[in-house]
Amino acid sequence: MPSGYDPTGGTGFPSRQTRNAFARRSCSNKKMERDDIIKNLTAIVPWPYPDDGAETFIRQQLEKIAAGEEDYQWVLVVRFGDGEAIGSINFRPRSDSAKGNRGFWLAEPYWNQGLMTEAVAAVNDFAFKTLGIESFYVCNAASNEASRRVKQKTGAEFVGDIELLHHSGQTKSEKWKVTRESWLGRSATSSA
């Protein structure tokens, strides 16, 4: 990272770094604007997806944060890449929404490289070690096998099926629970 670089833009917004990725607060990127990604997202994401959809989504999330909503939004970039956003993670610690507390998406060229698993692990550390949360829920479209694998790799326990509307028309979703005890126990075991 360049000397003097402040990934928070002076805001103090918590950044996260992993071996291969860096999560920061702002974004401008066309890589995230693909129908094959959007189809697995819940109906909260605009459809049809506008040209500036990624920027608009992140801006709306940041406006909620600025208005006092407890909502954490990270934009993912490849750590030693060109600085372009490749994905996003949102964490809502106090949300009681059916869609859960955390959502994510990743541009297709970066699938199957473990980047989202790394980023989710960093957010889990933030949730349990920094915020002190005891547990939270996450969901995915039942047909989204990649999202399911990320949950399995990051300590989520399957709770059951629920109904959530996705842009693909699918409503069957999977609900998972991530607990402080299982995550911190898993982290201690993997570092031993």
GIWO-V743352 format. One line per field, one symbol per residue. ss: DSSP state (H for helix, E for strand, C for the rest). phi: phi as a letter, one per 20 degrees, with the letter a starting at -180 (. if undefined). psi: psi as a letter, one per 30 degrees, with the letter a starting at -180 (. if undefined). A space follows every 10 residues. Layout:
ss = ???
phi = ???
psi = ???
This chain:
ss = CCCCCCCCCC CCCCCEECCC EEEECCCCCC CCCCHHHHCC CECCCCCCCC CCHHHHHHHH HHHHHHCCCC CEEEEEEECC CCCCEEEEEE ECCCCCCCCE CEEEEECHHH CCCCHHHHHH HHHHHHHHHH CCCCEEEEEE ECCCHHHHHH HHHCCCEEEE EEECCECCCC CEEEEEEEEH HHHHHHHHHH HC
phi = .fgnfdfemn emffecccgd ccdcedbbae feecffefge efffffbfff gdgfffgfgf ffffffeoff bdcddecfgd eenffdabcc cdfdfdfffn eccbbbfggd fmcnffffff gfffgffeee emfeabdccb fgeeffffff fffdnfdfdr ecdbfdffnf dfcddccddg ffffffffff ee
psi = kkkgkjffgg fgkjlkkaef lkkaflljkf ffikefeefg llffkkkkkl eheeeeeeee eeeeefgfkj kkkkkklkeh agfkkfakkk kjfgkgkffa fklllkkefg lhggeeeeee eeeeeeeeee fgkellklll kffieeeeee eefggkkkea klkkklfffk fklkklkkle eeeeeeeeef f.
